Amino acid sequence: MTSKQRAYLKGLAMTMDPIFQIGKNSLTPEFTKAVQEALDARELIKVSVLQNCLDDPRELADMVAERTRAQVVQVIGKKIILYKEGKDDKKKIVLPKA
């Protein structure tokens, strides 16, 4: 992913609300499955890491991205933005060319 594409996705994610929260249980298989389903449906999601989660948000982002085969767009504080290219052309986010 190029920096131009990453910047475009960051702009789209600015107005989004987090749809998942990572708490003290950290990453469970159920959480990973739910994120996978959301990425398949939406392509771009935002995840919030709660205060009671002791894990590093950057490491959590990398683990979720690896398990769901997604890309980490950005980690700011305790917010994680993930992107996974979808298969459905109708709902697809069109990224700018490199």
Protein Blocks (a to p, Z undefined) as FASTA:
>chain_A
ZZklmmmmmmmmmmpccfbdcdfklpafklmmmmmmmmmmnopacddddfklmbdfklmm
mmmmmmnopacfbdchjaccdddddfblklpccdddZZ
